[in-house]
């Protein structure tokens, strides 16, 4: 949350460049001076951008250069979270002077170009969506193409993760703090609105080992990590019926007994059990689809359950 103007000091003191996210664009403009590591920078606004000057040297790039390095290091860590399901894409290059205003703007993007044209964003190219990661670990999933119906469906799938993490029957609800999937509207270059999904990267989460072959399957010993049956039981106990159980759809988090808990990060093929759904209402399309896939495959899980450790 931005700090309101009434609580902003006359001068803004930063211990690291990442602290700039605590202040809104207007907060910084109104403060007039930013201090970083005892160095004083004067703020100048021009054409909705923030420029920094140091003494009489005019517009400087020192602060933004160090910021760029900090941003790069932070993003490289966060990007590993998505390494199993997306491919790195290219960043749009910007002038140094725009980087600071970008970082502030990324807190509440309203236009698609705020993500696509930002020097401070890591772009990961998925099959159906583009993923953008900001230095603070906030992410945005934006559907490819111009299909409002498909965008809404993908957003609904993401929102189901909120419900799962918050369910008191799923690991006793202790992961409710990760239920941070949100929806936002972005305006495209042609003036149309797109529904996107916002999220916060779970920094404690570790991706599972999964080295895919060309057909998207990993079936050689040592190339994948199995999901314990006990983790699947947590989902079923909470009323969910998972189909696409494979390593890149889950992450693991160290628990209080020094073991591992497993959280789904993709709800595309997670339906509901009979006990978990409201039988007075029509069955949801997703639950119907999962049931159909299980019936056709004569298996509860895709890939014949090969990625499930039934003894754990």
N, C-alpha and C positions, 0 to 999 in steps of 0.2 A: 504494500500500500504506500502511495506517496506520502511524504511528510507534509502536513498542511503549512501554509505560509506562516501562520502565527507561531509555529514551533521551529522555524528555520532560523539558524543563527545569522547574524549580520554577515559573517564570512563562513563559507562552508569548508570544514576541515575533513580531509580524506586520509585514511591510512593506507588505502589501496584503491586502484582505479575501479574495482568492482563496487565500491561503496557509492558510486555515482547513482546506482539504481535506487537508492533510498530517497532520491529527490526528483521532483517533477521538472520538466523543462522550464516552467515558469519560476519555480523555486530558485533554480540556478541563475536565471536571468535577473531576478530580483535581488539575489544575494550580491551579485556583482564581482565577488572575488572567490576563487577556489584555492585552497591551500593543500598541497600534496607533498608529504615528506619535507615540510618546512619551506617549500618553494611556493611563491605566491603567483597566481595567474589571474589576470583580469578578464572578465567575461564581456564579450561584445556580441550582440545579436544583429544579424543581417540576413534578410530574405528567409526567415524562419529557420536559420541555422545558428548554432552557437560557435563562435570563434574565441580562441584564447590568445591573449598577448602576455608577454613577459617583459617588463621594463619598457624600454624604448625599441625593442627588437622587432616590433610588428607582430603579425600572426606567426605563431610558432608551431612546430609539429612534435616537439619533445614529449609532451604529455600523451598525445595520441599515438606516438610511436611505441611508448612503453605500454599503453593500453592495448594496442594491437597485439603485442607479444603476450600479454596476460590473457587476452581473449583467446588467442590461438591455443595456448597451453590448456586452458580450461576446457575448450570445446573438444580438443583431441581426446580428453578423458571421457567426456560425456558421450562422444560419438561411438565409443566402444560398446555402449549399451545397445546400439542398433546394428552392430556389425553383422549379426546373423541374418538380417532380413532386408537390408537396404544397401545400396552401393553409393559411395561418395560421389557427389556431383561437383560442379564448378561454382565458385563464388563470383558474383558480379563485383568488379573492381570499382572502388570509389576514391575520391580525393581524401587526403588525411583529415581535412577540416570538417568533413561530414560525419566522422566516426562517432564523436561524442553525442551529437543530436540523434544519430541512429540508435545508440544504446538506450536513450531515454524514450524514444518513439516506440521501441520494441516492447515496452511494458504493456502498451495497449494499442496494438496495431489495428488500423481500420481499413487499410488498403493492402491488396495483395503485394503491391510493389514494395511496401515497407519490409516485407520478408525477402522477396526475390532480388531487390536492389541493395540489400544491406551488406556492407563489408563485414559486419560483426556477426553474421549468421552462418552456421554450417548447414549446407544443403545436402540432404540425403535423398537419393532418387529411388523410390519404391515402384512396384509394379502398377499400383492403382492410385497411390498418393505420394505427394512430395512431403518430406519431413524437414522442418527447419528447427534448428537448435540454437538458442541464444546463450550467451556466456553465463547467465544465472541458472541455467538448467531448465528454463521454461521452453517448451516445445510447441510446435503447431503442425498439425497434419492437414494438408490441403489436397482435396481430390483432383485428379487430373481431368482435363477436358471441361466441358460445359454441360454437366448433367446434374441438375438440381435434385432429382429423385435419388440418384446414386449417392450424391453427397450427403443427403439426409440419412440414408440407410447406413452409410459408413459411420456417421456421427452417432447414430443410435447404438451401433455395436460398441463403440468406445464408451458410451455412457453406461452400458451394462457392466463394465469393469467397476464403475463407482458402486454399483449395487452389490456386486460380489465382494469387493473389499470391505464394504460396510456391513455385510450380513453377519449378525451375531453368531450364526452357526458355522461361519467360515473362520477357522482358527480363533474362535471366540470373539470375533470382531476386532482383534488387535491391529488389523491393518486398515482400519477405517481412515486413518490419517493420510493414506495414499489415494483416497477417493477424490481426486482433484481434476478429473476430466471435465472440461467445460466446452461450451459452444460459443462461437463468435461469428459475426458476419464480416466478410471482407469484400470490398469493392474492387472489381477487376479493372484492367486497363480500358475495356470497352463499356464500363459503367454498370455492369451487371453485379448482382450480389451472389457470393458463394458462402455456403456454410462450412466452416472449418472447425476442427477440434483442437482445443488447447490442453496442455497437460504439463505436469512438473516431473522431470526425470527422477526416478527413485535411485538416489546415489548409492544406497546400501545394497542395491540389487546386483547380482552377478549373472551374466548370461550363461546358459548351459553350452557345453561343447557340442558342436553340430557342424560337421564338414560335409556339405551337400555335394552330391554328384550332379551330373548334367540334368538328370531327371528330377532333381529336387529331393531325392531320397538319400539318406546315408545308411548303408547297411553293412559296412565293414567294421569289424571289431576295433575299438579304440578311436573311432571317428565320431562317436556321439555319446552323450550322457543321458541316461534314462531318468524318467520321472518316477518317483516311488509311488506304489499303489496307495500308500497312506495319504499322499497329497491329492490323488484323484478322489479318494474317499471323503476328503474335506469338502470338495466341490459337491459331490453327490449328497452328502449329509445336509448341505446348505440348500439343496433343491435344484442343483444344476446338472445338466447332462452333457458332458464334453464329448466331442467326436474327434476333432483334429488335434490329437494329443501327440506333440512332437517337441523336441528340445527348443526350437526357436520361438515357440509360443508360450514359453514359461521362463521365469527367472527364479533364482533362489536367494534367500535372505537368511543370514545367521540368526538363530533364535536364542532364547534365554538359557537353553540347556546345551548350548554350543553345537547344536545340530543345525539342520536346514529346514526352512519352510519354503514352499513352492507356490508362486503366484502366477496366474495366467496374465499375459499381456496382450492377448488377441482373443476377442470374444466372437469372432465371425461365426464359428461353428460350436457355440455353447448354447444348447437349448435348456429346457426345464424338464424336470422329472414330473411324474403325475402328482407326487406329493408337494412339489415345489411350485406348481402353477395353480391359478384360480380356475377350477374346473367349471365355474359358472360362466366364465368368459370363453370366447372362441380361442382355440389354440393359435399362438403367434406363428407367423410364417417361418421364423427361424427355428422354433421348436419342431414344427412340421417337417422342415427340411432335414434337420438332424435325425429325426425318427426315420425318415425315408432313406437316408444314406445308410443308417445302421441296418435297416431291413434289407436293403439291396445287397449290402456287403456281408450280411449274416454275421456281423461282428459289432460289438459295442463301440470299438474304436477303429479309426482309420489306421492303415498299415498293419492291420491285424494285431494292434497293441504291442508292436515290436519295441516301441520306445518307453514302455512301462515296465518298471521293476516290480514284478508281482510279489516279490518276497520282502520288499521294504515298506 
